[in-house]
């Protein structure tokens, strides 16, 4: 299989322009949701400075495995395209450096516990809004600053539990199960990015910045929208764990083929008829128990038994290819390696290689100003000297900041 490569430069030999070129972002966030938001902005051209504490983002210690440079792969996944400076914001001199960085910043992203920035005299409403009226201030937190859970710490799995997501994942036998990816963190990062872009669009009309807030709690509840929240709103019935099946649609589930599991996503009568034709079971399409979506849902157990008996005779990949080409959504249940080496993943540039480092590609494709993987994730405080020099600090001033521990020096 060919080695994945980065997107091709233009004919002139230079990469095409990116949508957010010229945007200046300060990323004070750690771990996942905030750093992901900042990374996506960087992918689309923003100049992102990651402001870390002297000990670094704790994601630098979530490992192994390690990447090619000995950095934790977890951190590397969320911080490409950024420059790093490690700054002690508990010191007045550290906050003074941040203040100088803010003079040219368009966006600040932070995910400290609510009240932390206020404690440092850097609260948005109390200080920064007046001092930097065009600043977009993006706060990511578990639950927001007020209300019954306001100010409390939040992590993805806790949000999955509290928001009800865990209650609908798993089977009746397994009990509640955490989703296998930190989906609440991921979507909170996306919500934060959308909020930043909306605020930038508003600033283009008003000239004024604003606060953007994204919380894990709100995101977790929003993930229930379809179908679980809407089902409960209109039926009063509490959704239950159903494994991989769907409460409203049948057949919409995993099934065992001859050599492995597949997933069928059959939503309408036309797809069901074509499924039955492809597996040589026209009798199922004509059976009154399966005549429409409501009846298929009412007789889901009977239909499942018939499909399992039938699908067990068909090789998974061959069957899914036949079904998809007939307009019936179906897919082999791949493991992570199979998914990341799938020819279509390479075709879509969703696995790319840059500077000897493999990355997940940019999922949002723009035709004229495409995003791209720009640079490796930074080492801790790797760019401190250059950043401080850009702020006009002399060599002697920089050395004083390093010596006093206000700024961590660049790695050797």
Protein Blocks (a to p, Z undefined) as FASTA:
>chain_A
ZZdddddddfkopacddfkgoiacddfbghjlmmmmmmmmmmnopacdddddfkopfklm
gccdddfkopafklmmmmghiacddddfkbmklmmmmmmmmmmpcbdcdfbdehklmmno
pafklmmmmmmmmbccddddfkojedjkgoiacdfklmmmmnommmmgccfklopaddfb
dfklmmmmmmmmmmmmmmmmmmmmnopacdddddfklmmmmmmmpmmlmmmmmnopacdd
ehjacfkbccddddddfkbccddddfbfmlmmmmmmmnopaklmmpmklmpmklmmmmmm
mmmmmmmmmmmmpcfklmmmmmmmnopacdddddfklmmmgfklmmnopacceehiacdd
dfbdcfklccddfbdcddehklmmmmmmmnopafklmmmmmmnomaccddZZ
